[in-house]
Amino acid sequence: MKTLGIGMVGARYGAQMHLTNFTNLPAGAVEIRGVCSRSKESAEAFARDAKVAFVTDDFDALLARKDIDVVDLCVPPAKHHEFAIRAANAGKHIIMEKPLTGYFGEPGDPEPIGLKVPRAKMREGARRNAEAVREAVQRAGVKFCYAENWVYAPPIDKMRRLIAASQGSILELRAEENHSGSNSVFSRDWKNTGGGALLRMGVHSVGACLHLKQWEGQQRLGRGIRPTAVVADVADLVHSDAAVRARTAGANQWISANPIDVENWANLVIHFEDGARANVIVNDTGLGGLNTRVTAFMTDGVIKANMTSNDAIETYAPDAAVFSNEYFTEKLETKAGWNRPSVDEDWFRGFAQEIQDFVGAIRENREPRSGIDLAVDCVEVIYAGYQAAEEGRRVGLV
């Protein structure tokens, strides 16, 4: 098979992570042939690391290159749907970081939109954006690879096999993610990110739950089990009276989240057509490093998947400087005391496996495990959740 030419779009945290996992593929599978970034300086720095000659701040110039087969979109969410449609129209396969899209405002919206635009309007706008991407991808006949790493993480992969081996049914899924704040400077504003913790973090948990019920349905019924409704609650806990009281006492200095018009805590309950439930809890107020877990409560067993804070290695240090030069895990505030450094974070959280599957799907002309339909479903469920939280009622899904 020919070597796939990759065009990287974006040059910061997400792009660097993807580059690492492209580099680990077998020789000849892919070649990074271009880098595009809004900042020419960041693109040039990335290109030096990737040993790439073509650098641009013009997305159309990247799309015009015939030696680029795939564009890897690691740009802020507000650019996702527009860039994906342009890439599909240019005949390029697409790898896209989560979430697929959202609502980012339109002319006439009062600002800040996260505090002033009704969630029903946002939901309709987000749905239009998502469906426009799906239509463009299907019309162009290109592969859309949705970078939902939880679907590929070894603990979730084992959970799939255990569900298949069981004769029972999933009655409840509980999925959670928490840490002390996003890496992204865009995460404070709804107009850049399309939402707060429920979209930015909850998209992982929602994606995993939808995927697992889809998988269970295929094993038991020959078809996926669909979500039918949601209830939800969201909050800005960082600016609550409790947080202000602690800050006044000097006891609130570790949480980096500081939103303008987005939530940093959310609880979403998904109803499925077979009567099962999924409970998603996410927040930007969790200290102690990144925490990601999924539990399946079944009629004939319980399965717990933990993708972070595993105890293959444990350390103790009286001073954080003891292990200062060695990476431990994402979002960890201090290396002092007892800690659990990640042995291989990219592998354990599924980043390596998703890139491998995406390249295989494009080269072999098959669908990836995580594709356009899961991406669209996540947007629909999460924005129905935003509407449910605002209106204080259960909201049905399309």
ChimeraX attribute file (.defattr): number of C-alpha atoms within 10 A of each C-alpha:
attribute: neighborCount
match mode: 1-to-1
recipient: residues
	/A:1	7
	/A:2	8
	/A:3	14
	/A:4	19
	/A:5	19
	/A:6	23
	/A:7	27
	/A:8	29
	/A:9	25
	/A:10	23
	/A:11	26
	/A:12	16
	/A:13	13
	/A:14	14
	/A:15	19
	/A:16	17
	/A:17	15
	/A:18	21
	/A:19	19
	/A:20	14
	/A:21	17
	/A:22	20
	/A:23	15
	/A:24	11
	/A:25	14
	/A:26	9
	/A:27	10
	/A:28	10
	/A:29	17
	/A:30	18
	/A:31	18
	/A:32	22
	/A:33	23
	/A:34	26
	/A:35	31
	/A:36	28
	/A:37	22
	/A:38	15
	/A:39	12
	/A:40	16
	/A:41	14
	/A:42	18
	/A:43	23
	/A:44	22
	/A:45	15
	/A:46	23
	/A:47	21
	/A:48	12
	/A:49	10
	/A:50	18
	/A:51	13
	/A:52	15
	/A:53	12
	/A:54	17
	/A:55	24
	/A:56	19
	/A:57	19
	/A:58	14
	/A:59	17
	/A:60	14
	/A:61	13
	/A:62	23
	/A:63	23
	/A:64	12
	/A:65	15
	/A:66	11
	/A:67	16
	/A:68	20
	/A:69	21
	/A:70	27
	/A:71	26
	/A:72	25
	/A:73	26
	/A:74	25
	/A:75	22
	/A:76	19
	/A:77	26
	/A:78	21
	/A:79	17
	/A:80	22
	/A:81	24
	/A:82	14
	/A:83	20
	/A:84	27
	/A:85	21
	/A:86	17
	/A:87	26
	/A:88	26
	/A:89	17
	/A:90	17
	/A:91	19
	/A:92	27
	/A:93	25
	/A:94	26
	/A:95	24
	/A:96	26
	/A:97	22
	/A:98	25
	/A:99	27
	/A:100	26
	/A:101	30
	/A:102	31
	/A:103	28
	/A:104	21
	/A:105	22
	/A:106	11
	/A:107	5
	/A:108	6
	/A:109	11
	/A:110	12
	/A:111	13
	/A:112	15
	/A:113	22
	/A:114	23
	/A:115	13
	/A:116	11
	/A:117	14
	/A:118	14
	/A:119	22
	/A:120	16
	/A:121	14
	/A:122	24
	/A:123	22
	/A:124	16
	/A:125	18
	/A:126	25
	/A:127	20
	/A:128	16
	/A:129	21
	/A:130	25
	/A:131	16
	/A:132	16
	/A:133	24
	/A:134	22
	/A:135	14
	/A:136	18
	/A:137	24
	/A:138	14
	/A:139	12
	/A:140	17
	/A:141	14
	/A:142	21
	/A:143	24
	/A:144	28
	/A:145	26
	/A:146	24
	/A:147	28
	/A:148	25
	/A:149	25
	/A:150	27
	/A:151	26
	/A:152	24
	/A:153	23
	/A:154	19
	/A:155	20
	/A:156	27
	/A:157	16
	/A:158	14
	/A:159	19
	/A:160	18
	/A:161	12
	/A:162	14
	/A:163	24
	/A:164	17
	/A:165	10
	/A:166	14
	/A:167	13
	/A:168	14
	/A:169	20
	/A:170	24
	/A:171	15
	/A:172	22
	/A:173	26
	/A:174	19
	/A:175	25
	/A:176	20
	/A:177	21
	/A:178	24
	/A:179	24
	/A:180	21
	/A:181	23
	/A:182	19
	/A:183	12
	/A:184	11
	/A:185	10
	/A:186	16
	/A:187	25
	/A:188	21
	/A:189	21
	/A:190	25
	/A:191	22
	/A:192	18
	/A:193	25
	/A:194	27
	/A:195	28
	/A:196	28
	/A:197	27
	/A:198	30
	/A:199	28
	/A:200	18
	/A:201	25
	/A:202	27
	/A:203	24
	/A:204	25
	/A:205	30
	/A:206	29
	/A:207	24
	/A:208	23
	/A:209	28
	/A:210	24
	/A:211	22
	/A:212	23
	/A:213	27
	/A:214	18
	/A:215	20
	/A:216	23
	/A:217	19
	/A:218	14
	/A:219	15
	/A:220	15
	/A:221	10
	/A:222	11
	/A:223	13
	/A:224	17
	/A:225	22
	/A:226	17
	/A:227	24
	/A:228	16
	/A:229	20
	/A:230	27
	/A:231	23
	/A:232	26
	/A:233	21
	/A:234	23
	/A:235	17
	/A:236	22
	/A:237	20
	/A:238	21
	/A:239	15
	/A:240	10
	/A:241	10
	/A:242	10
	/A:243	15
	/A:244	15
	/A:245	13
	/A:246	12
	/A:247	13
	/A:248	9
	/A:249	9
	/A:250	9
	/A:251	11
	/A:252	14
	/A:253	8
	/A:254	14
	/A:255	15
	/A:256	16
	/A:257	22
	/A:258	19
	/A:259	20
	/A:260	16
	/A:261	20
	/A:262	26
	/A:263	26
	/A:264	29
	/A:265	23
	/A:266	25
	/A:267	20
	/A:268	27
	/A:269	21
	/A:270	28
	/A:271	21
	/A:272	19
	/A:273	11
	/A:274	15
	/A:275	13
	/A:276	17
	/A:277	21
	/A:278	25
	/A:279	22
	/A:280	24
	/A:281	24
	/A:282	28
	/A:283	26
	/A:284	27
	/A:285	18
	/A:286	18
	/A:287	17
	/A:288	18
	/A:289	21
	/A:290	19
	/A:291	19
	/A:292	20
	/A:293	19
	/A:294	24
	/A:295	20
	/A:296	22
	/A:297	16
	/A:298	18
	/A:299	13
	/A:300	10
	/A:301	14
	/A:302	14
	/A:303	18
	/A:304	16
	/A:305	18
	/A:306	17
	/A:307	22
	/A:308	21
	/A:309	21
	/A:310	15
	/A:311	12
	/A:312	9
	/A:313	11
	/A:314	12
	/A:315	14
	/A:316	14
	/A:317	13
	/A:318	10
	/A:319	12
	/A:320	13
	/A:321	11
	/A:322	12
	/A:323	14
	/A:324	12
	/A:325	7
	/A:326	9
	/A:327	12
	/A:328	21
	/A:329	20
	/A:330	16
	/A:331	19
	/A:332	16
	/A:333	15
	/A:334	17
	/A:335	24
	/A:336	16
	/A:337	11
	/A:338	12
	/A:339	21
	/A:340	18
	/A:341	23
	/A:342	21
	/A:343	17
	/A:344	10
	/A:345	16
	/A:346	17
	/A:347	18
	/A:348	22
	/A:349	22
	/A:350	23
	/A:351	22
	/A:352	23
	/A:353	18
	/A:354	26
	/A:355	23
	/A:356	18
	/A:357	18
	/A:358	25
	/A:359	21
	/A:360	15
	/A:361	17
	/A:362	20
	/A:363	14
	/A:364	10
	/A:365	11
	/A:366	12
	/A:367	16
	/A:368	20
	/A:369	18
	/A:370	22
	/A:371	19
	/A:372	24
	/A:373	13
	/A:374	20
	/A:375	24
	/A:376	21
	/A:377	20
	/A:378	27
	/A:379	26
	/A:380	19
	/A:381	28
	/A:382	24
	/A:383	28
	/A:384	28
	/A:385	32
	/A:386	27
	/A:387	23
	/A:388	23
	/A:389	22
	/A:390	15
	/A:391	16
	/A:392	12
	/A:393	14
	/A:394	18
	/A:395	20
	/A:396	16
	/A:397	17
	/A:398	10
